[in-house]
Amino acid sequence: MQSIYDLSYEQLQDVLAGMGEKAYRAKQIYSWLYKKRITSFQEMSDVSKGLISKLEENYSLDTLKEVQKQVAKDGTVKFLFELNDGMTIETVLMHFHFGKSICVTSQVGCNMGCKFCASGLLKKQRDLTAGEIVGQVLYVQKELDAQDERIGNIVVMGTGEPFDNYDRVMNFAKIVNSDFGLAIGARHITISTCGIVPKIQEFARGKYQYNLAISLHASDNKLRDELMPINHAYPIEVLMDALKEYSIDNHRRLTFEYILLHGVNDSEKQAVELAKLVKGMNAYINLIPYNQVDEHGFKSTDEKQALHFYDVLMKNGVKATLRSKHGDDIDAACGQLRAKHEGKL
């Protein structure tokens, strides 16, 4: 049975019209789902029993089952959830000065094969539905409700490649962005990709206000080929052409994600090359300390070298941020907790 959380507001309106119901019922139901955050259709006190019966016959209120929860010293919380079919996924809640940010997963496993990432230790088993991605946000928001706090930002950067599950991820974004639902502003939703060019072009044509982040991690094809197999299909020059077109057409600032790997991509020369690659674009570089995964053998760049890399970018006219580590004392790397749970670590 399909989850009702799979339905965007417009899709729900269509479903209700097909049931012979008035359009305003969609607003009522969305309010119960996303504002009052019910766990049973029977709680919808202003909805007719007849409509409740129709909903129960056709849709489920699927929820995630918490398998494990890790809380770091800095307040970062990593959840391991079990889905209805028994598969597991990760979700991370992070605390920033600007508010609460949640990192959601879009696939069970990942086929992109990035050499430094724990997600690739378990190959893709399936895509998540829009409702399963929504479920991650709702579960964490319900936990925050007890503290009278709210998720302010969503990043689709967990396990999986979001643009390899494009339609469902975009529907998820539409659902959580809806004014009738969680009302997370479009510019507070960031979708990441390792560089699937045709989907970047499709995203550009959509003229969305969501933020686009690119997992780059190298500024030349030789190194990026080694670190990220996707680069064999879409080399840097092809990727950058698509991103420049996106930026011009959409007037949106890009984020380039760059994990600093000791002795691999963190030299001064590589910082200069990176600055040349992105200079002139409406973009900035988000430098990320590496959360070590022992099986991969990569090490995190030390703080001094990371700061020097940042300084070189800034001196070369490229805006950059150096992100502080989050959840360093727990299984913080993407996919790490799930891989450990599945016996792959």
FENNORWO-V867279 format. One record per helix or strand of 3 or more residues. SS is the DSSP state (helix for helix, strand for strand). FROM is the first residue (numbers start at 1). TO is the last residue. Records with the same first field share a line. If there is no record, write none. Layout:
SS=FROM-TO / FROM-TO
This chain:
helix=4-6 / 9-18 / 24-35 / 41-43 / 49-58 / 118-121 / 130-145 / 162-177 / 186-188 / 197-205 / 221-227 / 230-233 / 236-250 / 268-278 / 294-296 / 303-315 / 336-341
strand=65-71 / 77-82 / 88-96 / 99-103 / 151-156 / 189-193 / 211-215 / 254-261 / 283-289 / 320-323
